[in-house]
Structure formats: C-alpha cells, structure tokens
Amino acid sequence: MSKEKEKLFKKLSDAVVNMDEEETVLLSKKVVVDGYDAYEAIDKGLADGMDRAGKLFEEEEYFIPELLMCSDAMYAGLDVLKPHIRINNKVGKHRVVIGVVEGDTHDIGKNLVKIMLESAGFEVFDLGRDIPPIRFVEKAEEVNAKIIALSTLMTTTMDGMAEVINILNRQKIRDRYKVMVGGGPISQRFADKIGADGYSANAAEAVRLARRLVGGADCAS
C-alpha cells in the first residue's frame, strides 16, 4: 500500500473513531477523486474505525451514544463509497442468508459484512436483527442459499447460533449449508463447539471465509 493511500485510510478510520461525520464524508470523497479502491477504503478505513470504536466500547471508554455517533459517521462514508465499489464476480452468485440472532438488536457489524459480501459478488438476503433460529433455516431453503451467516454481540444470545445448527441437523439438511458465525463474544473455539463451518473476527475476514467455504479465491477484492 502506498504511503499516501495508507495515510488517507488511517485518517478515514480516525474520523469514524472521532465521530466526525463531515470529515468522514470529505475523506471518502477524496478516496473516489484520487482513484483508490472503494472496497479497500471501507475495509481499512471505515470498518477499521468501527472496529476501534467497538474496542473502546468494550473498554468502557465509549458508551452507546458515542458508538452510535461513530456508526453515523461510518454510514455517511459508506453512502459515498458504495456506488464506487467494483463488483468482483469470481465467486459466482452464491447466496448468503445473514442476520442477527434472536434477542440481539445490534446490527452494525452485520451490516458491514453484508456490504462487503455484496461487493465480493455474493447475493445476500438480509433478515435483519432479532431473528428466531428457524427463520434462518426457512429462508436458506426458500432462496437455495449456500451460506447461513449468524451474528451477535451479546453472550446471552449465542445459544441461538447453536440452535440454527441443531435445526439443520434435526431436519437432516446440515450438509446443504455452510454456517459462519461472528460478533464480539464469538471465537473460533465457540464456532468449533457448536459445529459451525467457520468464524470471522471482522467484515473483511468474513468475505475471505465465505470465499473459502464456497471454494472461491482466498483474497479480498
């Protein structure tokens, strides 16, 4: 990565952390004007900033109001960059059903993963947040999805992820779907414990994981 690009993406990340919506928009426009890759700017700028804000929240340096202002800045940047994402169709049009499990209404991370997956060429069906386990299975069957992506930021709702896999096993259709999990309290150990096919710590990793699960290239756009 060139020094100029690295500097710009760092500023973009800082603008999100600093809750500076106006600066985020200006920097996002600069990304476009300077001809840098919009997907990379989302990954190393906006998403990185949101990741950092999430860590500050975990450390109790930021609270809900600050986190919401960071997300407002991030979404303002996304509005600028999204139309300039170069779609990568190497993975074909594999379908992904994504959502936040029942009992949890935190969807910033899920929304980022959705955007990154779409920009990588996946067809994404977003169920939203607070979704009962059975709904993931029903939607995956309805649209003939290849991947079910489950998200949560709360330890109290992690069991909902296990229940999705239990339903697939009970219905004897587990082998039809790849199940990936992610979110603040989730780990590779938890993914292994419930029998998920993979875990990702952030949106960019989620894309790489999804590609591996469908046999595509293991690289970012």
C-alpha positions in Angstrom: 0.0 0.0 0.0 1.4 3.4 -0.9 2.2 5.9 1.9 -0.4 8.3 0.6 -3.2 5.7 0.5 -2.2 4.3 3.9 -2.3 7.9 5.3 -5.8 8.6 3.8 -7.3 5.3 5.1 -5.9 6.0 8.6 -7.5 9.4 8.5 -10.8 7.8 7.4 -10.5 5.4 10.3 -9.7 8.2 12.7 -12.7 10.2 11.5 -15.1 7.4 12.4 -13.5 6.9 15.8 -13.7 10.7 16.4 -17.4 10.6 15.4 -16.7 13.2 12.7 -19.4 12.7 10.1 -18.4 15.7 8.0 -14.7 14.7 7.9 -15.6 11.1 7.0 -17.6 12.3 4.0 -14.8 14.6 2.8 -12.2 11.8 3.1 -14.5 9.3 1.4 -14.9 11.7 -1.5 -11.1 12.1 -1.6 -10.8 8.3 -1.9 -13.0 8.5 -5.0 -11.3 11.5 -6.5 -7.9 10.0 -6.0 -9.0 6.8 -7.7 -8.4 4.5 -4.7 -10.3 1.2 -4.4 -13.6 1.9 -2.5 -13.8 -1.6 -1.1 -10.3 -1.3 0.4 -11.3 2.1 1.8 -14.3 0.6 3.5 -12.2 -2.3 4.9 -9.1 -0.4 6.0 -10.8 2.9 6.7 -14.5 2.8 7.8 -14.6 -0.8 9.1 -11.3 -0.4 10.9 -12.6 2.8 12.6 -15.7 1.0 13.6 -13.6 -1.9 15.0 -11.6 0.5 17.0 -14.8 2.2 18.3 -16.1 -1.2 19.3 -12.9 -1.9 21.3 -13.3 1.5 23.1 -16.9 0.5 23.9 -15.7 -2.8 25.4 -13.1 -0.9 27.4 -15.9 1.4 28.6 -14.1 4.5 27.2 -17.1 4.9 24.8 -20.7 4.2 25.6 -23.8 3.7 23.4 -24.2 7.4 22.4 -20.6 7.5 21.2 -20.9 4.2 19.4 -24.0 5.4 17.6 -22.2 8.6 16.5 -19.3 6.5 15.2 -21.8 4.4 13.2 -23.4 7.5 11.8 -20.0 8.7 10.5 -19.3 5.2 9.1 -22.7 5.1 7.3 -22.1 8.6 5.9 -18.8 7.4 4.4 -20.5 4.2 3.1 -23.1 6.3 1.2 -20.2 8.0 -0.6 -18.1 4.9 -1.3 -20.8 2.2 -2.0 -21.6 3.3 -5.6 -17.9 3.1 -6.5 -17.3 -0.5 -5.3 -16.0 -2.7 -8.1 -18.1 -5.9 -8.0 -15.9 -9.0 -8.0 -17.8 -11.9 -9.5 -15.1 -14.5 -9.2 -17.2 -16.4 -6.6 -20.2 -16.6 -8.9 -23.6 -15.8 -7.5 -23.6 -17.8 -4.3 -26.4 -16.9 -2.0 -26.0 -16.0 1.7 -28.7 -15.6 4.3 -27.5 -13.2 7.0 -29.0 -11.9 10.2 -28.5 -11.1 13.9 -29.8 -13.9 16.2 -32.9 -13.6 18.3 -32.6 -11.4 21.4 -30.0 -9.1 19.9 -30.7 -5.8 18.0 -27.0 -4.8 17.4 -26.6 -4.8 13.6 -23.7 -2.5 12.7 -21.2 -5.4 12.2 -23.8 -7.5 10.3 -24.5 -4.5 8.0 -20.8 -4.2 7.3 -20.4 -7.9 6.5 -23.4 -7.7 4.2 -21.9 -4.8 2.2 -18.5 -6.5 1.9 -20.1 -9.8 0.8 -22.2 -8.0 -1.9 -19.2 -6.2 -3.1 -17.4 -9.5 -3.4 -20.1 -10.8 -5.7 -22.3 -12.8 -3.3 -26.1 -12.4 -3.4 -27.1 -11.5 0.2 -30.5 -12.0 1.8 -30.6 -9.8 5.0 -33.1 -11.0 7.6 -32.2 -8.0 9.9 -31.9 -8.4 13.6 -33.6 -10.3 16.4 -34.2 -13.3 14.2 -35.5 -16.7 15.5 -33.3 -19.6 14.6 -35.9 -21.4 12.5 -36.2 -18.3 10.3 -32.6 -18.6 9.1 -33.3 -22.2 8.0 -36.6 -21.4 6.3 -35.0 -18.5 4.4 -32.0 -20.6 3.4 -34.3 -23.3 2.0 -36.5 -20.7 0.3 -33.7 -19.0 -1.6 -31.5 -22.1 -2.0 -28.6 -20.4 -0.1 -25.1 -21.8 0.2 -24.2 -20.0 3.4 -26.0 -19.0 6.6 -24.2 -16.2 8.4 -25.1 -15.6 12.0 -24.1 -12.5 14.1 -24.5 -11.5 17.7 -22.8 -9.0 20.1 -24.3 -10.5 23.2 -23.2 -13.5 25.2 -26.9 -14.2 26.2 -27.9 -14.8 22.6 -25.1 -17.1 21.5 -27.2 -20.2 22.0 -29.4 -19.1 19.1 -26.4 -19.8 16.8 -26.2 -23.4 18.1 -29.9 -23.8 17.7 -29.7 -22.9 14.0 -27.2 -25.8 13.6 -29.4 -28.1 15.7 -32.4 -27.4 13.5 -30.4 -28.2 10.4 -29.2 -31.4 12.0 -32.7 -32.4 13.1 -34.1 -31.7 9.6 -31.2 -33.7 8.1 -30.2 -30.9 5.8 -27.0 -29.8 7.6 -24.8 -30.9 4.7 -26.6 -28.4 2.3 -25.3 -25.3 4.1 -22.1 -23.7 5.3 -22.7 -21.9 8.6 -20.4 -19.0 9.6 -20.6 -17.1 12.8 -19.2 -13.8 14.1 -19.6 -10.9 16.6 -18.0 -9.5 19.7 -18.2 -12.5 22.1 -17.8 -15.2 19.4 -14.5 -17.1 19.0 -13.1 -19.9 16.9 -13.4 -22.2 19.9 -17.1 -21.4 20.2 -17.6 -22.0 16.4 -15.9 -25.4 16.8 -18.0 -26.2 19.8 -21.4 -25.7 18.1 -20.2 -27.3 14.8 -20.1 -24.1 12.7 -18.1 -24.2 9.5 -16.2 -21.0 10.2 -15.7 -17.9 12.3 -14.5 -14.4 11.4 -13.5 -11.6 13.6 -14.4 -8.8 11.2 -16.1 -8.0 7.9 -13.0 -8.4 5.7 -12.3 -11.8 7.2 -15.9 -12.8 6.7 -15.5 -12.3 3.0 -12.3 -14.4 2.9 -14.1 -17.1 4.9 -17.2 -17.1 2.7 -15.0 -17.5 -0.4 -13.2 -20.4 1.2 -16.5 -22.1 2.1 -17.8 -21.9 -1.5 -14.4 -22.8 -2.9 -13.5 -19.4 -4.2 -10.4 -17.3 -4.1 -9.0 -16.7 -0.6 -8.3 -13.0 -1.1 -10.0 -9.6 -0.8 -11.4 -7.8 -3.8 
